[in-house]
Amino acid sequence: MALQLTRPLAFIDLETTGVNLAIDRIVEIAIVKLLPDGTRQVKRRLINPQIPIPKQSSDIHGITDEMVKDAPSFKQVANEMRQFLDNCDMAGYNSNRFDLPLLVEEFLRSGLEFDVTYRHLVDVQKIYHFMEPRTLSAAYRFYCEKILEDAHSAEADAIATWEVLEAQLEKYSQLGSTVESIIKFTGQEQIVDFARRFIMENGIEIFNFGKHKGRPVADVLKAEPQYYDWMMKGDFPMHTKQKLTEILNRTLLKKA
């Protein structure tokens, strides 16, 4: 195995009702956990999203309302999933922009926090886009010289992502062989909220949208407290609202 690990690396892939972090839900989750000794553990679940699965989404991943009607809700398996991911770094394909943010949203909806602050987040797509911009199927063909069967099956995609990362490590010696060396090469974004409504600039949270784009969040909350209420009532992801509240609470403590 080219990848040298000091703690488990969990490859995740989700199939969902859609791509809106605020309203869409998981219908299938697969986690392939690679352990430092090279062994792997796999957990896969169909999930009842408790909302209808749009036909256009079913046409992509093949999962229908009928298939998940007797499956557990995410809330029913949330603690099991969190325990399985305990002490793991995280990896996936486009996972930092979609799979992981949606997974965090589902945990929050279930009343559980899933903190990624001290986890390394390896997005295999990011490496691929540095080197050979393509889709997962094309990456699998390019790096592994194999055809990805069962594309959009969560487990198949998660395993393919792991195989692509292994092939990338073989092909690009500059990546090194550890999660830390990969992150050093690709860089790790300082994520405030996964929806990227806020970004970090010089250690300060900055609005990344709307009329206050480019302004420090804390400054806006001090000058325009009603903006907090507007966002909390708005159609923003729960993770965005959680981070906004953390910034507000920190701002209030400084004033006290």
C-alpha positions in Angstrom: 0.0 0.0 0.0 1.5 3.4 -1.1 -0.4 5.3 1.6 1.2 5.4 5.0 -1.3 6.2 7.8 -0.9 7.1 11.4 -4.6 7.0 12.0 -7.6 5.7 10.0 -8.6 7.4 6.8 -12.3 7.2 6.0 -13.4 7.5 2.3 -17.0 8.6 2.1 -19.5 8.8 -0.7 -23.1 9.9 -0.6 -26.1 9.5 -2.9 -28.7 12.1 -2.2 -32.0 13.6 -3.1 -30.2 16.6 -4.7 -27.3 19.0 -4.3 -28.8 21.7 -2.1 -27.0 21.5 1.3 -29.9 23.2 3.1 -32.8 21.0 2.0 -31.5 17.8 0.4 -30.9 14.5 2.2 -28.8 11.4 2.1 -30.4 8.3 0.5 -27.2 6.1 0.6 -24.0 6.4 2.5 -20.9 4.3 2.1 -17.7 4.6 4.2 -14.6 2.7 3.4 -12.3 3.0 6.4 -8.6 2.3 5.7 -6.6 1.4 8.8 -2.9 2.1 9.3 -2.1 -1.6 9.0 -3.7 -1.6 5.5 -6.9 -3.4 6.4 -10.2 -1.9 5.6 -13.7 -1.8 7.1 -16.8 -1.0 5.1 -20.1 0.4 6.3 -22.9 1.0 3.8 -26.5 2.0 4.5 -29.5 2.9 2.5 -31.2 5.8 4.2 -34.8 6.9 4.2 -34.6 10.7 3.5 -38.1 11.3 4.7 -38.7 13.4 1.7 -39.5 12.3 -1.9 -36.5 11.4 -4.1 -36.8 13.4 -7.3 -36.9 11.4 -10.5 -33.9 13.2 -11.9 -31.9 12.1 -8.8 -33.2 8.5 -9.0 -32.2 8.4 -12.7 -28.6 9.2 -11.6 -28.1 6.8 -8.7 -30.9 4.3 -9.2 -32.4 4.7 -5.7 -36.1 5.2 -5.5 -38.7 5.9 -2.8 -39.7 2.3 -2.9 -36.2 1.1 -2.2 -35.8 3.2 0.9 -39.3 3.1 2.4 -38.2 0.6 5.0 -34.7 1.9 5.5 -33.8 3.8 8.7 -33.7 7.6 8.8 -30.3 9.2 9.1 -31.1 10.2 12.7 -31.6 6.5 13.5 -28.1 5.6 12.3 -26.3 8.9 13.1 -24.6 7.8 16.3 -23.5 4.5 14.7 -21.9 6.5 11.8 -20.3 9.0 14.1 -18.7 6.2 16.2 -17.5 4.5 13.0 -15.8 7.8 11.9 -14.3 8.5 15.4 -10.6 9.5 15.2 -10.6 9.3 11.4 -9.2 11.7 8.8 -11.7 12.1 5.9 -11.3 11.6 2.2 -13.6 11.5 -0.8 -14.1 12.8 -4.4 -15.4 16.4 -4.3 -16.0 15.6 -0.6 -14.9 18.9 0.8 -17.6 20.8 -1.2 -20.4 18.3 -1.1 -20.3 15.0 0.7 -18.7 16.2 3.9 -20.8 19.4 4.2 -24.0 17.4 3.6 -22.9 14.8 6.1 -22.3 17.5 8.7 -25.8 18.9 8.0 -27.4 15.5 8.6 -25.5 15.1 11.9 -26.7 18.6 13.0 -30.3 17.8 12.0 -30.0 14.7 14.2 -28.9 16.7 17.1 -25.3 15.5 16.9 -22.2 17.6 16.2 -19.5 16.2 13.9 -16.4 18.3 14.4 -13.9 18.3 11.6 -11.5 20.9 13.1 -8.7 18.5 13.9 -9.2 16.1 11.0 -7.3 16.1 7.8 -9.7 16.4 4.8 -8.3 14.8 1.6 -10.3 15.6 -1.5 -9.0 13.3 -4.2 -10.7 15.5 -6.8 -8.5 18.4 -5.8 -5.4 16.3 -6.5 -6.9 15.3 -9.8 -7.7 18.9 -10.8 -4.2 19.9 -10.0 -2.9 17.2 -12.4 -5.6 16.0 -14.8 -9.0 17.7 -14.5 -11.7 15.1 -15.1 -14.7 13.2 -13.5 -14.3 10.3 -11.1 -15.0 7.7 -13.9 -12.3 9.4 -16.0 -9.9 9.5 -13.1 -10.5 5.8 -12.4 -9.8 5.0 -16.1 -6.8 7.4 -16.2 -5.1 6.3 -13.0 -6.2 2.7 -12.5 -6.7 1.8 -16.2 -10.1 0.2 -15.3 -13.7 1.0 -16.1 -15.8 2.1 -13.1 -18.6 -0.3 -12.9 -21.7 0.7 -10.8 -20.8 4.4 -11.0 -23.1 6.3 -8.6 -23.3 3.3 -6.3 -21.9 4.9 -3.1 -19.7 1.9 -2.1 -18.3 1.5 -5.6 -17.5 5.2 -5.8 -15.9 5.3 -2.4 -13.7 2.3 -3.2 -12.8 3.7 -6.6 -11.8 7.0 -4.9 -9.4 5.1 -2.6 -7.9 3.3 -5.5 -7.5 6.5 -7.4 -5.6 8.0 -4.4 -3.4 5.0 -4.2 -2.6 5.4 -8.0 -2.0 9.1 -7.6 0.6 8.4 -4.8 2.4 6.0 -7.1 2.3 8.4 -10.1 3.2 11.7 -8.3 6.1 11.2 -5.9 5.8 14.8 -4.8 2.6 13.9 -2.9 4.6 11.9 -0.5 2.9 8.9 1.2 1.1 10.4 4.3 -2.1 12.3 4.8 0.0 15.2 6.1 2.2 15.3 3.0 -0.8 15.2 0.7 -2.4 18.1 2.6 0.9 20.0 2.4 1.0 19.6 -1.3 -2.7 20.5 -2.1 -3.2 22.9 0.8 -6.1 22.7 3.2 -8.7 25.3 3.1 -9.5 27.2 6.3 -13.2 26.4 6.2 -15.5 28.5 8.2 -18.8 27.0 7.0 -19.1 24.4 4.3 -21.4 26.4 2.2 -18.7 29.0 2.1 -21.0 31.9 3.0 -18.0 33.0 5.2 -14.3 32.7 4.4 -11.2 33.4 6.4 -8.9 36.3 5.5 -5.9 37.0 7.8 -7.6 35.0 10.6 -10.9 36.9 10.4 -14.2 35.5 9.2 -15.4 37.5 6.2 -18.8 37.5 4.5 -18.5 35.8 1.1 -22.0 36.8 -0.3 -24.6 39.5 -0.4 -24.4 43.1 0.4 -21.8 42.6 3.1 -19.4 40.6 0.9 -15.8 41.3 1.9 -16.7 42.7 5.4 -15.8 41.1 8.7 -18.8 39.1 10.0 -18.2 40.4 13.6 -18.3 44.0 12.4 -21.6 43.5 10.6 -23.1 41.8 13.6 -22.1 44.7 15.8 -23.4 47.3 13.4 -26.5 45.5 12.1 -27.7 42.9 14.7 -30.9 42.2 12.7 -28.7 40.7 10.0 -28.1 37.7 12.3 -31.9 37.2 12.7 -32.4 37.4 9.0 -29.8 34.7 8.3 -31.1 32.5 11.1 -34.6 32.6 9.7 -33.3 32.2 6.1 -32.8 29.2 3.9 -29.2 28.7 4.9 -27.5 25.4 5.9 -27.5 24.6 9.6 -23.7 24.5 9.6 -23.7 28.1 8.4 -26.1 29.2 11.1 -24.0 27.3 13.7 -20.9 29.1 12.7 -22.7 32.5 12.6 -23.9 31.9 16.1 -20.4 31.0 17.3 -19.1 34.3 15.8 -21.9 36.2 17.4 -21.3 34.6 20.8 -17.6 35.3 20.6 -18.4 39.0 19.6 -20.7 39.3 22.6 -18.1 37.9 25.0 -15.5 40.5 23.8 -18.0 43.3 24.5 -18.8 42.0 28.0 
